[in-house]
């Protein structure tokens, strides 16, 4: 029986993808302004420049964002981050959480192809679990990771490398990463992933995703299983 790792990669036939690391909000889960709304609840006195910074750094670990916005004041950053997570959790509990079209089918198809699937986020573990519960996605992915599981959040490579270690991949070239922000793209590149795809369903557009170095830009994550199949021939 031929498995993905039985076929040696060549210039014409790249390493088969064993692990797919997917972002959540904006990539597999609809955001619809929830991050911005929760941010306003966390820092109600924030001005336009701070709001713009939050939007520009979508995908980055939220505590990292708040450390910047509070000028490195760790106490204020932790308080703001807690308020943000609580506000976002309330929005999820109130029903403002839905999968992006085709996302659930894509996750199932990726696993049916024999790939390990990891869902990653810049949110805290409790918020991630709340989202997964609200969507009924328990067991849909093989791994779910947040910054606390890996050490550092995006754009550092830790989330992707932690997933790769847990999945026991043959090499980082056998990893595919997909996300809607330049931070997601830079995370994949920093980890050495073989495929780093940007998707146009979230915070950043094609120009930003390509400028960050995306190897592919897709209309949505629904196109990812087909891309990987076509790439492997």
C-alpha positions as CSV (number, residue, x, y, z in Angstrom):
1,X,0.0,0.0,0.0
2,X,1.3,3.4,-1.0
3,X,1.2,6.1,1.7
4,X,2.0,9.8,1.5
5,X,5.5,9.3,2.8
6,X,6.3,6.4,0.4
7,X,6.8,8.8,-2.6
8,X,10.0,10.7,-2.6
9,X,9.7,14.3,-3.5
10,X,11.2,15.6,-6.7
11,X,11.3,19.1,-8.3
12,X,8.2,18.1,-10.3
13,X,6.5,16.4,-7.4
14,X,6.8,18.2,-4.0
15,X,6.6,16.5,-0.6
16,X,3.1,15.3,0.1
17,X,1.3,17.4,2.8
18,X,1.0,15.4,6.0
19,X,-0.2,18.2,8.3
20,X,-2.5,21.1,7.6
21,X,-2.4,24.0,10.1
22,X,-5.5,26.3,9.8
23,X,-6.3,29.6,11.5
24,X,-9.8,30.0,12.9
25,X,-11.3,33.5,12.9
26,X,-11.4,34.7,9.3
27,X,-10.2,31.5,7.8
28,X,-12.5,28.7,9.0
29,X,-14.8,30.7,11.3
30,X,-16.6,33.9,10.2
31,X,-15.4,37.0,12.1
32,X,-17.9,39.7,11.0
33,X,-16.3,42.3,13.1
34,X,-16.3,40.4,16.4
35,X,-12.6,41.0,17.1
36,X,-13.1,44.7,16.7
37,X,-16.2,44.8,18.8
38,X,-14.5,42.8,21.6
39,X,-11.5,45.1,21.4
40,X,-13.7,48.2,22.0
41,X,-15.2,46.5,25.0
42,X,-11.6,45.8,26.3
43,X,-10.3,49.3,25.7
44,X,-13.3,51.6,25.4
45,X,-11.1,54.8,25.3
46,X,-9.1,53.5,22.3
47,X,-8.6,56.0,19.5
48,X,-8.5,55.5,15.7
49,X,-4.8,54.7,15.7
50,X,-5.2,52.0,18.3
51,X,-8.1,50.5,16.4
52,X,-6.2,50.6,13.2
53,X,-3.3,48.8,14.9
54,X,-5.7,46.0,16.0
55,X,-7.0,45.5,12.5
56,X,-3.5,45.6,11.0
57,X,-2.3,42.9,13.4
58,X,-5.2,40.5,13.1
59,X,-4.0,37.0,13.6
60,X,-1.3,38.0,16.1
61,X,-1.5,36.7,19.6
62,X,-3.9,39.0,21.4
63,X,-1.8,39.5,24.5
64,X,1.1,40.6,22.3
65,X,-1.2,43.2,20.7
66,X,-2.3,44.5,24.2
67,X,1.3,44.7,25.4
68,X,2.0,47.0,22.5
69,X,-1.1,49.1,23.0
70,X,-0.4,49.6,26.8
71,X,3.2,50.5,26.2
72,X,4.6,47.4,27.8
73,X,2.6,47.7,31.0
74,X,2.1,44.0,31.8
75,X,-0.7,44.5,34.3
76,X,-2.7,46.7,32.0
77,X,-2.1,44.4,29.1
78,X,-3.3,41.3,31.0
79,X,-6.4,43.2,32.2
80,X,-7.2,44.3,28.7
81,X,-6.6,40.8,27.3
82,X,-8.9,39.3,29.9
83,X,-11.6,41.9,29.1
84,X,-11.2,41.2,25.4
85,X,-11.5,37.4,25.9
86,X,-14.6,37.8,28.1
87,X,-16.3,40.1,25.6
88,X,-15.5,37.8,22.7
89,X,-16.8,34.8,24.7
90,X,-20.1,36.7,25.3
91,X,-20.5,37.3,21.6
92,X,-19.9,33.6,20.9
93,X,-22.4,32.6,23.6
94,X,-25.0,35.1,22.1
95,X,-24.8,33.2,18.8
96,X,-22.4,35.4,16.9
97,X,-20.3,32.5,15.7
98,X,-20.6,30.5,12.5
99,X,-18.3,28.5,10.2
100,X,-17.3,30.1,6.9
101,X,-19.0,28.5,3.9
102,X,-17.3,25.3,2.9
103,X,-14.9,25.3,5.9
104,X,-16.4,22.2,7.7
105,X,-16.5,20.2,4.5
106,X,-12.9,21.2,3.8
107,X,-11.7,20.0,7.2
108,X,-13.5,16.7,6.7
109,X,-12.0,16.3,3.2
110,X,-8.5,17.1,4.3
111,X,-8.7,14.3,7.0
112,X,-10.3,11.9,4.4
113,X,-7.2,12.6,2.3
114,X,-5.1,11.2,5.2
115,X,-3.8,14.5,6.5
116,X,-3.6,15.6,10.1
117,X,-5.5,18.8,10.7
118,X,-4.7,21.4,13.4
119,X,-6.8,24.4,14.2
120,X,-4.8,27.3,15.7
121,X,-5.7,30.7,17.1
122,X,-4.4,33.9,18.7
123,X,-7.1,33.6,21.3
124,X,-6.8,32.1,24.8
125,X,-7.6,28.4,25.2
126,X,-10.9,29.0,26.9
127,X,-12.1,31.2,24.0
128,X,-10.9,28.7,21.4
129,X,-12.8,25.9,23.2
130,X,-15.9,28.1,23.4
131,X,-15.8,28.6,19.7
132,X,-15.4,24.9,18.9
133,X,-18.2,24.0,21.2
134,X,-20.5,26.7,19.7
135,X,-19.8,25.3,16.2
136,X,-20.2,21.7,17.3
137,X,-16.6,21.0,16.0
138,X,-15.4,18.7,18.8
139,X,-13.4,16.0,17.1
140,X,-13.5,17.6,13.7
141,X,-9.7,18.5,13.9
142,X,-6.9,16.3,15.2
143,X,-5.3,19.1,17.1
144,X,-6.3,22.5,18.5
145,X,-3.6,24.9,19.6
146,X,-3.4,28.4,21.1
147,X,-0.3,30.5,22.0
148,X,-0.2,29.1,25.5
149,X,0.3,25.6,24.1
150,X,3.3,26.6,22.0
151,X,5.2,29.4,23.8
152,X,4.8,32.3,21.4
153,X,2.0,33.4,19.2
154,X,2.1,34.5,15.6
155,X,4.1,35.5,13.6
156,X,6.6,33.3,15.5
157,X,6.7,29.7,14.1
158,X,5.9,28.1,17.5
159,X,2.2,27.2,16.8
160,X,3.1,25.5,13.5
161,X,6.2,23.8,14.8
162,X,4.3,22.5,17.9
163,X,1.6,21.1,15.6
164,X,4.4,19.5,13.4
165,X,6.0,17.9,16.4
166,X,2.7,16.5,17.8
167,X,1.7,15.2,14.4
168,X,5.2,13.6,13.9
169,X,5.6,14.8,10.4
170,X,8.5,13.6,8.3
171,X,9.7,17.2,7.7
172,X,8.4,20.8,7.9
173,X,8.2,20.7,4.1
174,X,5.2,18.3,4.6
175,X,3.2,21.0,6.4
176,X,0.7,23.3,4.8
177,X,-0.5,26.5,6.6
178,X,-3.5,28.6,5.7
179,X,-4.8,31.8,7.1
180,X,-6.4,35.1,6.3
181,X,-3.7,37.5,7.6
182,X,-0.2,38.5,6.8
183,X,0.7,37.2,10.3
184,X,-0.6,33.8,9.4
185,X,1.5,33.8,6.3
186,X,4.6,34.9,8.1
187,X,4.1,32.2,10.7
188,X,4.0,29.5,8.0
189,X,7.1,30.9,6.3
190,X,9.0,31.2,9.6
191,X,8.2,27.6,10.3
192,X,9.4,26.5,6.8
193,X,6.1,25.1,5.7
194,X,6.0,23.7,2.2
195,X,2.6,25.4,1.4
196,X,1.6,28.8,2.9
197,X,-1.7,29.8,1.6
198,X,-3.6,33.1,2.2
199,X,-7.4,33.1,2.0
200,X,-9.5,36.1,1.0
201,X,-12.2,35.6,3.7
202,X,-10.9,37.6,6.5
203,X,-8.8,40.6,7.6
204,X,-6.3,41.0,4.8
205,X,-6.7,41.0,1.0
206,X,-4.7,39.4,-1.8
207,X,-2.2,42.3,-2.0
208,X,-1.3,42.0,1.7
209,X,-1.2,38.2,1.6
210,X,1.1,38.1,-1.4
211,X,3.3,40.9,0.0
212,X,3.8,38.8,3.1
213,X,5.0,35.9,0.9
214,X,2.0,33.6,0.5
215,X,2.8,30.7,-1.9
216,X,-0.9,30.6,-2.9
217,X,-3.9,32.9,-2.4
218,X,-7.3,31.2,-2.4
219,X,-10.8,32.6,-2.4
220,X,-11.5,30.5,0.7
221,X,-10.3,27.5,2.7
222,X,-12.8,25.4,0.7
223,X,-10.3,25.4,-2.1
224,X,-7.4,24.1,-0.1
225,X,-8.1,20.3,-0.4
226,X,-8.2,20.6,-4.1
227,X,-5.0,22.6,-4.2
228,X,-3.1,20.0,-2.2
229,X,-4.4,17.2,-4.4
230,X,-3.5,19.0,-7.6
231,X,0.0,19.9,-6.2
232,X,0.8,16.3,-5.4
233,X,-0.4,15.0,-8.7
